[in-house]
Structure formats: C-alpha cells, structure tokens
Amino acid sequence: MPEEFSLPNVGPGPDPCSLASLAADHDFVLLLFQRDYHCINCRKQVQQVKSRYDEFTARNTEVASIVPEPREKVQDWQDSYDLPYPLFADADAATGDAYDQPVRYGILGRFSDFFGRMPEAVLLDARGEEPEIVWSHAGKSTFDRPDIDEILAEIDAHRADASP
C-alpha cells in the first residue's frame, strides 16, 4: 500500500495536499518525483505534462509533481510554468524516500539531492477503498524517465483491467 503524505502545495488544489485528497475524486493518481530545483530534465517534464494535461484529465487521472526542495524554490517553478496540477515541496525528501525514489552514489548521493536523487514516476489506482501502486518507473539517470505516451499507455492498460 502506498504511503499517505501531506505536503505543501504551491499549485492548484488544497495546501497542504494529501494523497487521500488527490485520490478522492480521481480514478488514478500519477506522482512524478523530481530530482531537484535545478534539474533541466525535470523542468522539461513538468512543462510537457502541462501541455498534455487534458489527456490525463480525460482519463480521470490527477498528476502531482514532487520536488525535494523547500516551498520557496518550488514556488519559483509554479511562478515560471503556471502548472495546472499540484506541485509539492518535499523539503526533507521524506515522501520521495517513502516511495523509494532512487538515489545514486550511496552516502554521497543521500547528502546531496543535486548529485544523487533520480527521477521516478508512480501510478496509483484510486478506484478501490485504498490507492494501490500499479506501475512505477525508477530512473537510473537524469534522462531516464518515461515519456508521456508511455505513461498514458500505462493508465489505459490499467483502466482496461477489471474495475474494483
């Protein structure tokens, strides 16, 4: 079962926002765990999701991006990109750790999110009594993340599965 969380949200939706509130009105929840504030690939990903957000909403899927940074830095992203979905500040990276967000370079990577934290995508099926992780992609590098078509295909495959 996925870890419940409540994080500061600088995007649309409640602030703070919890997994329970994301799952309450959606069939699926996609959590995108980012590397850090400076990551160019993370910045591209949130903008790509924004440009195709209607495809997620058409699938009754809420997207939330989680950045292991303080609220002020994450607010800069929202000010720059005006994302139409929740954008969370996970300053101590506790939620990323709870979802096994990969960290490279052992101890060194644990002390520096800039150096060691890798991207992760986690898809939760929220149609049952409790959300359930049905798919995830743990990046092995800053470039290793699923493209939007792959994520949408995963949602479609799980939508086709037997409904709860």
MDTraj code that builds the backbone (N, CA, C; nanometers):
import mdtraj as md
import numpy as np

residues = "MET PRO GLU GLU PHE SER LEU PRO ASN VAL GLY PRO GLY PRO ASP PRO CYS SER LEU ALA SER LEU ALA ALA ASP HIS ASP PHE VAL LEU LEU LEU PHE GLN ARG ASP TYR HIS CYS ILE ASN CYS ARG LYS GLN VAL GLN GLN VAL LYS SER ARG TYR ASP GLU PHE THR ALA ARG ASN THR GLU VAL ALA SER ILE VAL PRO GLU PRO ARG GLU LYS VAL GLN ASP TRP GLN ASP SER TYR ASP LEU PRO TYR PRO LEU PHE ALA ASP ALA ASP ALA ALA THR GLY ASP ALA TYR ASP GLN PRO VAL ARG TYR GLY ILE LEU GLY ARG PHE SER ASP PHE PHE GLY ARG MET PRO GLU ALA VAL LEU LEU ASP ALA ARG GLY GLU GLU PRO GLU ILE VAL TRP SER HIS ALA GLY LYS SER THR PHE ASP ARG PRO ASP ILE ASP GLU ILE LEU ALA GLU ILE ASP ALA HIS ARG ALA ASP ALA SER PRO".split()
xyz = np.array([
    [0.0842, -0.1176, 0.0000],
    [0.0000, 0.0000, 0.0000],
    [0.0888, 0.1240, 0.0000],
    [0.0549, 0.2241, -0.0784],
    [0.1371, 0.3452, -0.0833],
    [0.1307, 0.4239, 0.0469],
    [0.2364, 0.4970, 0.0723],
    [0.2446, 0.5812, 0.1919],
    [0.1548, 0.7030, 0.1772],
    [0.0751, 0.7295, 0.2786],
    [-0.0029, 0.8535, 0.2838],
    [0.0957, 0.9678, 0.3090],
    [0.0664, 1.0834, 0.2554],
    [0.1505, 1.2007, 0.2787],
    [0.0644, 1.3249, 0.2769],
    [0.1184, 1.4312, 0.3314],
    [0.0591, 1.5635, 0.3235],
    [0.1752, 1.6599, 0.3061],
    [0.1743, 1.7321, 0.1934],
    [0.2872, 1.8190, 0.1595],
    [0.2379, 1.9589, 0.1232],
    [0.3252, 2.0588, 0.1412],
    [0.2915, 2.1929, 0.0929],
    [0.2692, 2.1895, -0.0579],
    [0.1611, 2.2525, -0.1024],
    [0.1246, 2.2536, -0.2439],
    [0.1231, 2.3980, -0.2922],
    [0.2075, 2.4292, -0.3922],
    [0.2107, 2.5644, -0.4483],
    [0.1320, 2.5727, -0.5791],
    [0.0767, 2.4597, -0.6233],
    [-0.0043, 2.4562, -0.7448],
    [-0.1519, 2.4543, -0.7103],
    [-0.2368, 2.4240, -0.8078],
    [-0.3802, 2.4153, -0.7821],
    [-0.4125, 2.3075, -0.6788],
    [-0.5215, 2.3278, -0.6071],
    [-0.5657, 2.2291, -0.5089],
    [-0.5366, 2.2732, -0.3674],
    [-0.5738, 2.1886, -0.2718],
    [-0.5561, 2.2258, -0.1314],
    [-0.4085, 2.2412, -0.0941],
    [-0.3848, 2.3218, 0.0072],
    [-0.2497, 2.3430, 0.0600],
    [-0.2573, 2.3419, 0.2120],
    [-0.1983, 2.2426, 0.2774],
    [-0.1262, 2.1287, 0.2199],
    [-0.2212, 2.0319, 0.1505],
    [-0.1618, 1.9404, 0.0752],
    [-0.2397, 1.8435, -0.0011],
    [-0.1915, 1.7032, 0.0348],
    [-0.2850, 1.6101, 0.0409],
    [-0.2523, 1.4725, 0.0793],
    [-0.2817, 1.3766, -0.0354],
    [-0.2279, 1.2566, -0.0231],
    [-0.2599, 1.1521, -0.1195],
    [-0.4096, 1.1242, -0.1162],
    [-0.4684, 1.1219, 0.0015],
    [-0.6119, 1.0951, 0.0131],
    [-0.6943, 1.1981, -0.0643],
    [-0.6551, 1.3248, -0.0586],
    [-0.7314, 1.4267, -0.1312],
    [-0.7115, 1.4152, -0.2819],
    [-0.5928, 1.3734, -0.3264],
    [-0.5697, 1.3518, -0.4698],
    [-0.6549, 1.2358, -0.5206],
    [-0.6626, 1.1300, -0.4397],
    [-0.7315, 1.0080, -0.4815],
    [-0.8832, 1.0190, -0.4699],
    [-0.9323, 1.1122, -0.3911],
    [-1.0759, 1.1191, -0.3597],
    [-1.1641, 1.1314, -0.4833],
    [-1.1246, 1.2090, -0.5806],
    [-1.2103, 1.2369, -0.6961],
    [-1.1527, 1.1888, -0.8282],
    [-1.0551, 1.1002, -0.8225],
    [-0.9897, 1.0543, -0.9452],
    [-0.9776, 0.9026, -0.9464],
    [-0.9748, 0.8456, -1.0660],
    [-0.9529, 0.7018, -1.0792],
    [-0.8061, 0.6663, -1.0588],
    [-0.7178, 0.7556, -1.1061],
    [-0.5740, 0.7309, -1.0958],
    [-0.5039, 0.8579, -1.0479],
    [-0.3871, 0.8374, -0.9856],
    [-0.3004, 0.9472, -0.9438],
    [-0.1608, 0.9143, -0.9954],
    [-0.1005, 1.0092, -1.0646],
    [0.0366, 0.9945, -1.1126],
    [0.1252, 1.0867, -1.0309],
    [0.2201, 1.0277, -0.9582],
    [0.3173, 1.1049, -0.8815],
    [0.4477, 1.1096, -0.9598],
    [0.4950, 1.2297, -0.9869],
    [0.6224, 1.2491, -1.0567],
    [0.7229, 1.3049, -0.9568],
    [0.8161, 1.2210, -0.9151],
    [0.9198, 1.2621, -0.8209],
    [1.0364, 1.3206, -0.9004],
    [1.0656, 1.4464, -0.8729],
    [1.1700, 1.5178, -0.9466],
    [1.3036, 1.5093, -0.8723],
    [1.4107, 1.5420, -0.9440],
    [1.5447, 1.5375, -0.8856],
    [1.5680, 1.6548, -0.7918],
    [1.5539, 1.7758, -0.8441],
    [1.5762, 1.8956, -0.7645],
    [1.5356, 2.0187, -0.8452],
    [1.5455, 2.1319, -0.7827],
    [1.5058, 2.2603, -0.8408],
    [1.5816, 2.2914, -0.9700],
    [1.7087, 2.2553, -0.9770],
    [1.7937, 2.2930, -1.0898],
    [1.7833, 2.1996, -1.2101],
    [1.7253, 2.0832, -1.1944],
    [1.7247, 1.9797, -1.2978],
    [1.6496, 2.0255, -1.4238],
    [1.7230, 2.0384, -1.5323],
    [1.6654, 2.0825, -1.6600],
    [1.5637, 1.9799, -1.7115],
    [1.5957, 1.8507, -1.6995],
    [1.5039, 1.7469, -1.7474],
    [1.3740, 1.7457, -1.6667],
    [1.3822, 1.7744, -1.5385],
    [1.2615, 1.7830, -1.4554],
    [1.1755, 1.9013, -1.4992],
    [1.2398, 2.0123, -1.5254],
    [1.1668, 2.1307, -1.5702],
    [1.0973, 2.1043, -1.7043],
    [1.1665, 2.0328, -1.7939],
    [1.1056, 1.9974, -1.9226],
    [0.9864, 1.9061, -1.9007],
    [1.0014, 1.8087, -1.8101],
    [0.8938, 1.7124, -1.7874],
    [0.7669, 1.7813, -1.7372],
    [0.7787, 1.8707, -1.6391],
    [0.6574, 1.9346, -1.5862],
    [0.5893, 2.0193, -1.6931],
    [0.6677, 2.0794, -1.7830],
    [0.6086, 2.1583, -1.8909],
    [0.5435, 2.0685, -1.9965],
    [0.6050, 1.9530, -2.0245],
    [0.5453, 1.8587, -2.1199],
    [0.4128, 1.8048, -2.0659],
    [0.4100, 1.7723, -1.9366],
    [0.2848, 1.7247, -1.8768],
    [0.1797, 1.8358, -1.8839],
    [0.2204, 1.9586, -1.8572],
    [0.1268, 2.0708, -1.8672],
    [0.0664, 2.0776, -2.0070],
    [0.1480, 2.0627, -2.1094],
    [0.0995, 2.0771, -2.2474],
    [0.0029, 1.9656, -2.2866],
    [0.0050, 1.8543, -2.2120],
    [-0.0836, 1.7416, -2.2442],
    [-0.1736, 1.7049, -2.1257],
    [-0.1874, 1.7969, -2.0336],
    [-0.2642, 1.7701, -1.9112],
    [-0.4079, 1.7279, -1.9405],
    [-0.4670, 1.7809, -2.0475],
    [-0.6046, 1.7428, -2.0818],
    [-0.6169, 1.5939, -2.1107],
    [-0.5092, 1.5299, -2.1574],
    [-0.5125, 1.3860, -2.1827],
    [-0.5173, 1.3075, -2.0510],
    [-0.4574, 1.3633, -1.9461],
    [-0.4648, 1.2995, -1.8143],
    [-0.6039, 1.3195, -1.7551],
    [-0.6564, 1.4409, -1.7648],
    [-0.7888, 1.4666, -1.7074],
    [-0.8964, 1.3866, -1.7820],
    [-0.8783, 1.3645, -1.9117],
    [-0.9733, 1.2828, -1.9872],
    [-0.9744, 1.1389, -1.9365],
    [-0.8673, 1.0965, -1.8722],
    [-0.8566, 0.9617, -1.8151],
    [-0.8873, 0.9629, -1.6645],
    [-0.9430, 1.0727, -1.6163],
    [-0.9733, 1.0904, -1.4741],
    [-0.8501, 1.0602, -1.3879],
    [-0.7366, 1.1155, -1.4313],
    [-0.6089, 1.0971, -1.3632],
    [-0.5579, 1.2324, -1.3158],
    [-0.5236, 1.2404, -1.1879],
    [-0.4598, 1.3612, -1.1347],
    [-0.3091, 1.3398, -1.1358],
    [-0.2379, 1.4404, -1.1779],
    [-0.0928, 1.4409, -1.1779],
    [-0.0473, 1.5290, -1.0630],
    [0.0573, 1.4884, -0.9948],
    [0.1202, 1.5728, -0.8932],
    [0.2705, 1.5572, -0.9072],
    [0.3390, 1.6692, -0.9084],
    [0.4845, 1.6686, -0.9182],
    [0.5409, 1.7015, -0.7800],
    [0.6421, 1.6254, -0.7391],
    [0.7000, 1.6381, -0.6058],
    [0.8478, 1.6725, -0.6201],
    [0.8852, 1.7871, -0.5649],
    [1.0223, 1.8371, -0.5776],
    [1.0873, 1.8361, -0.4388],
    [1.2046, 1.7745, -0.4241],
    [1.2694, 1.7668, -0.2924],
    [1.3411, 1.8974, -0.2568],
    [1.2610, 2.0007, -0.2427],
    [1.3141, 2.1349, -0.2154],
    [1.2180, 2.2073, -0.1221],
    [1.2650, 2.3177, -0.0607],
    [1.1754, 2.3993, 0.0216],
    [1.0681, 2.4682, -0.0630],
    [0.9616, 2.5041, 0.0012],
    [0.8458, 2.5663, -0.0637],
    [0.8849, 2.6850, -0.1527],
    [0.9755, 2.7703, -0.1067],
    [1.0120, 2.8912, -0.1813],
    [1.0686, 2.8563, -0.3187],
    [1.1545, 2.7542, -0.3253],
    [1.2115, 2.7154, -0.4542],
    [1.1054, 2.6542, -0.5447],
    [1.0179, 2.5722, -0.4881],
    [0.9128, 2.5094, -0.5671],
    [0.8144, 2.6163, -0.6176],
    [0.7916, 2.7177, -0.5366],
    [0.7046, 2.8290, -0.5787],
    [0.7616, 2.8973, -0.7030],
    [0.8940, 2.9050, -0.7149],
    [0.9563, 2.9620, -0.8346],
    [0.9155, 2.8838, -0.9603],
    [0.9094, 2.7521, -0.9493],
    [0.8649, 2.6709, -1.0630],
    [0.7218, 2.7079, -1.0998],
    [0.6346, 2.7167, -0.9998],
    [0.4946, 2.7479, -1.0285],
    [0.4824, 2.8875, -1.0896],
    [0.5578, 2.9823, -1.0382],
    [0.5561, 3.1182, -1.0930],
    [0.6036, 3.1197, -1.2380],
    [0.7006, 3.0342, -1.2710],
    [0.7553, 3.0293, -1.4069],
    [0.6672, 2.9528, -1.5042],
    [0.6065, 2.8417, -1.4581],
    [0.5404, 2.7497, -1.5507],
    [0.3885, 2.7464, -1.5387],
    [0.3314, 2.8023, -1.4329],
    [0.1864, 2.8059, -1.4128],
    [0.1234, 2.6690, -1.4393],
    [0.1691, 2.5691, -1.3650],
    [0.1233, 2.4321, -1.3850],
    [-0.0223, 2.4167, -1.3422],
    [-0.1009, 2.3395, -1.4177],
    [-0.2429, 2.3225, -1.3872],
    [-0.2709, 2.2083, -1.2901],
    [-0.1672, 2.1533, -1.2299],
    [-0.1806, 2.0404, -1.1382],
    [-0.0982, 2.0670, -1.0120],
    [-0.1222, 1.9914, -0.9040],
    [-0.0497, 2.0140, -0.7788],
    [0.1022, 2.0023, -0.7960],
    [0.1720, 2.0894, -0.7264],
    [0.3177, 2.0925, -0.7262],
    [0.3622, 2.1001, -0.5806],
    [0.4234, 1.9922, -0.5338],
    [0.4543, 1.9770, -0.3917],
    [0.5999, 2.0045, -0.3588],
    [0.6202, 2.0624, -0.2413],
    [0.7542, 2.0811, -0.1843],
    [0.7762, 1.9711, -0.0814],
    [0.8763, 1.8887, -0.1051],
    [0.9134, 1.7786, -0.0151],
    [1.0532, 1.8083, 0.0372],
    [1.0641, 1.9146, 0.1192],
    [1.1941, 1.9704, 0.1587],
    [1.2895, 1.8681, 0.2184],
    [1.2395, 1.7757, 0.2977],
    [1.3294, 1.6768, 0.3579],
    [1.3345, 1.5463, 0.2786],
    [1.2684, 1.5422, 0.1636],
    [1.2651, 1.4267, 0.0729],
    [1.2055, 1.3024, 0.1395],
    [1.1300, 1.3197, 0.2470],
    [1.0720, 1.2048, 0.3181],
    [0.9719, 1.1296, 0.2313],
    [0.8917, 1.2018, 0.1532],
    [0.7947, 1.1337, 0.0681],
    [0.8665, 1.0609, -0.0448],
    [0.9666, 1.1244, -0.1036],
    [1.0468, 1.0561, -0.2054],
    [1.1100, 0.9293, -0.1502],
    [1.1622, 0.9372, -0.0300],
    [1.2218, 0.8185, 0.0323],
    [1.1163, 0.7117, 0.0591],
    [0.9971, 0.7529, 0.1043],
    [0.8903, 0.6570, 0.1340],
    [0.8455, 0.5823, 0.0085],
    [0.8585, 0.6462, -0.1068],
    [0.8222, 0.5838, -0.2341],
    [0.9439, 0.5263, -0.3063],
    [1.0532, 0.5113, -0.2341],
    [1.1763, 0.4507, -0.2875],
    [1.2315, 0.5232, -0.4091],
    [1.2238, 0.6564, -0.4081],
    [1.2860, 0.7321, -0.5162],
    [1.4339, 0.6980, -0.5170],
    [1.4866, 0.6567, -0.6317],
    [1.6260, 0.6138, -0.6349],
    [1.7247, 0.7274, -0.6071],
    [1.8312, 0.6901, -0.5371],
    [1.9399, 0.7823, -0.5075],
    [2.0694, 0.7117, -0.5465],
    [2.1466, 0.7769, -0.6326],
    [2.2743, 0.7181, -0.6761],
    [2.3884, 0.7642, -0.5876],
    [2.4977, 0.6924, -0.5965],
    [2.6235, 0.7258, -0.5295],
    [2.6147, 0.7143, -0.3778],
    [2.5327, 0.6207, -0.3309],
    [2.5304, 0.5846, -0.1898],
    [2.5205, 0.7014, -0.0943],
    [2.6097, 0.7025, 0.0041],
    [2.6082, 0.8047, 0.1092],
    [2.6217, 0.9442, 0.0481],
    [2.7100, 0.9605, -0.0479],
    [2.7303, 1.0907, -0.1104],
    [2.5999, 1.1401, -0.1727],
    [2.5279, 1.0523, -0.2424],
    [2.4012, 1.0898, -0.3030],
    [2.2940, 1.1227, -0.2010],
    [2.2974, 1.0577, -0.0868],
    [2.1995, 1.0854, 0.0186],
    [2.2199, 1.2244, 0.0782],
    [2.3432, 1.2731, 0.0781],
    [2.3709, 1.4056, 0.1349],
    [2.3487, 1.5181, 0.0356],
    [2.3373, 1.4846, -0.0930],
    [2.3199, 1.5880, -0.1939],
    [2.2145, 1.5431, -0.2943],
    [2.0930, 1.6000, -0.2829],
    [1.9891, 1.5671, -0.3796],
    [2.0320, 1.6070, -0.5203],
    [2.1081, 1.7160, -0.5320],
    [2.1542, 1.7611, -0.6627],
    [2.2397, 1.6538, -0.7286],
    [2.3194, 1.5856, -0.6488],
    [2.4131, 1.4879, -0.7030],
    [2.3488, 1.3509, -0.7217],
    [2.2636, 1.3084, -0.6287],
    [2.2260, 1.1688, -0.6291],
    [2.0825, 1.1312, -0.6549],
    [1.9857, 1.2176, -0.6333],
    [1.8443, 1.1792, -0.6472],
    [1.8091, 1.1657, -0.7952],
    [1.7384, 1.0570, -0.8293],
    [1.6977, 1.0299, -0.9671],
    [1.5454, 1.0461, -0.9804],
    [1.4955, 1.0677, -1.1024],
    [1.3505, 1.0840, -1.1207],
    [1.2774, 0.9512, -1.1019],
    [1.1507, 0.9633, -1.0640],
    [1.0664, 0.8447, -1.0503],
    [0.9227, 0.8839, -1.0856],
    [0.8510, 0.7911, -1.1486],
    [0.7084, 0.8081, -1.1758],
    [0.6353, 0.6920, -1.1105],
    [0.5261, 0.7227, -1.0382],
    [0.4481, 0.6204, -0.9688],
    [0.3009, 0.6413, -1.0043],
    [0.2377, 0.5367, -1.0569],
    [0.0962, 0.5417, -1.0915],
    [0.0170, 0.4636, -0.9875],
    [-0.0838, 0.5297, -0.9316],
    [-0.1694, 0.4673, -0.8314],
    [-0.3112, 0.4536, -0.8856],
    [-0.3701, 0.3379, -0.8648],
    [-0.5103, 0.3148, -0.8975],
    [-0.5900, 0.3523, -0.7733],
    [-0.6750, 0.4519, -0.7859],
    [-0.7508, 0.5035, -0.6720],
    [-0.8971, 0.4596, -0.6757],
    [-0.9302, 0.3597, -0.7565],
    [-1.0695, 0.3182, -0.7715],
    [-1.1190, 0.2307, -0.6571],
    [-1.0285, 0.1724, -0.5802],
    [-1.0692, 0.0874, -0.4683],
    [-1.0807, 0.1672, -0.3394],
    [-1.0921, 0.0952, -0.2294],
    [-1.1029, 0.1622, -0.0994],
    [-0.9747, 0.2367, -0.0637],
    [-0.8617, 0.1801, -0.1003],
    [-0.7310, 0.2419, -0.0761],
    [-0.6553, 0.2491, -0.2083],
    [-0.5814, 0.3588, -0.2327],
    [-0.4994, 0.3636, -0.3547],
    [-0.3978, 0.2497, -0.3559],
    [-0.3690, 0.2015, -0.4762],
    [-0.2753, 0.0909, -0.4927],
    [-0.1746, 0.1267, -0.6021],
    [-0.0473, 0.1041, -0.5756],
    [0.0551, 0.1268, -0.6780],
    [0.0409, 0.0172, -0.7831],
    [0.0214, 0.0590, -0.9089],
    [0.0046, -0.0382, -1.0175],
    [0.1188, -0.0334, -1.1191],
    [0.2009, 0.0719, -1.1130],
    [0.3127, 0.0832, -1.2071],
    [0.4073, 0.1898, -1.1547],
    [0.5355, 0.1683, -1.1794],
    [0.6334, 0.2725, -1.1459],
    [0.7526, 0.2612, -1.2398],
    [0.8212, 0.3712, -1.2505],
    [0.9436, 0.3786, -1.3308],
    [1.0471, 0.4529, -1.2474],
    [1.1515, 0.3828, -1.2064],
    [1.2589, 0.4422, -1.1280],
    [1.3755, 0.4721, -1.2213],
    [1.4081, 0.6006, -1.2352],
    [1.5141, 0.6413, -1.3265],
    [1.6522, 0.6005, -1.2786],
    [1.7359, 0.5626, -1.3749],
    [1.8751, 0.5273, -1.3440],
    [1.9698, 0.6431, -1.3763],
    [1.9157, 0.7468, -1.4421],
    [1.9932, 0.8666, -1.4728],
    [1.8955, 0.9842, -1.4804],
    [1.9492, 1.1033, -1.4966],
    [1.8635, 1.2215, -1.5054],
    [1.7749, 1.2188, -1.6297],
    [1.8160, 1.1438, -1.7315],
    [1.7413, 1.1358, -1.8572],
    [1.6421, 1.0201, -1.8592],
    [1.6562, 0.9263, -1.7646],
    [1.5779, 0.8029, -1.7632],
    [1.4432, 0.8261, -1.6963],
    [1.3476, 0.8663, -1.7777],
    [1.2113, 0.8883, -1.7299],
    [1.1175, 0.8510, -1.8431],
    [0.9987, 0.8019, -1.8102],
    [0.9066, 0.7623, -1.9172],
    [0.8540, 0.8843, -1.9914],
    [0.8299, 0.8672, -2.1221],
    [0.7688, 0.9790, -2.1939],
    [0.6179, 0.9763, -2.1692],
    [0.5519, 1.0808, -2.2059],
    [0.4098, 1.0956, -2.1750],
    [0.3265, 0.9871, -2.2426],
    [0.3600, 0.9509, -2.3653],
    [0.2843, 0.8451, -2.4330],
    [0.2934, 0.7135, -2.3557],
    [0.4099, 0.6828, -2.3018],
    [0.4274, 0.5598, -2.2230],
    [0.3415, 0.5645, -2.0967],
    [0.3396, 0.6785, -2.0298],
    [0.2585, 0.6926, -1.9082],
    [0.1104, 0.6780, -1.9417],
    [0.0653, 0.7458, -2.0469],
    [-0.0752, 0.7367, -2.0864],
    [-0.1131, 0.5931, -2.1240],
    [-0.0215, 0.5217, -2.1889],
    [-0.0472, 0.3809, -2.2243],
    [-0.0622, 0.2956, -2.0981],
    [0.0176, 0.3245, -1.9960],
    [0.0050, 0.2514, -1.8690],
    [-0.1300, 0.2793, -1.8044],
    [-0.1714, 0.4048, -1.8050],
    [-0.3036, 0.4383, -1.7488],
    [-0.4119, 0.3633, -1.8253],
    [-0.4047, 0.3670, -1.9585],
    [-0.5046, 0.2987, -2.0408],
    [-0.5065, 0.1485, -2.0129],
    [-0.3897, 0.0876, -1.9991],
    [-0.3821, -0.0562, -1.9720],
    [-0.4479, -0.0889, -1.8381],
    [-0.4267, -0.0069, -1.7380],
    [-0.4843, -0.0334, -1.6065],
    [-0.6320, 0.0031, -1.6017],
    [-0.6736, 0.0987, -1.6825],
    [-0.8176, 0.1314, -1.6915],
    [-0.8928, 0.0124, -1.7502],
    [-0.8288, -0.0566, -1.8436],
    [-0.8905, -0.1712, -1.9091],
    [-0.8973, -0.2926, -1.8168],
    [-0.8106, -0.2971, -1.7142],
    [-0.8152, -0.4068, -1.6183],
    [-0.9495, -0.4087, -1.5484],
    [-0.9799, -0.5176, -1.4881],
    [-1.1075, -0.5308, -1.4163],
    [-1.1220, -0.4185, -1.3153],
    [-1.2349, -0.3533, -1.3188],
    [-1.2631, -0.2458, -1.2228],
    [-1.2881, -0.3066, -1.0859],
    [-1.2538, -0.2316, -0.9803],
    [-1.2768, -0.2834, -0.8460],
    [-1.4239, -0.3029, -0.8168],
])
top = md.Topology()
chain = top.add_chain()
for i, resn in enumerate(residues, 1):
    res = top.add_residue(resn, chain, resSeq=i)
    for name in ("N", "CA", "C"):
        top.add_atom(name, md.element.get_by_symbol(name[0]), res)
traj = md.Trajectory(xyz[None], top)
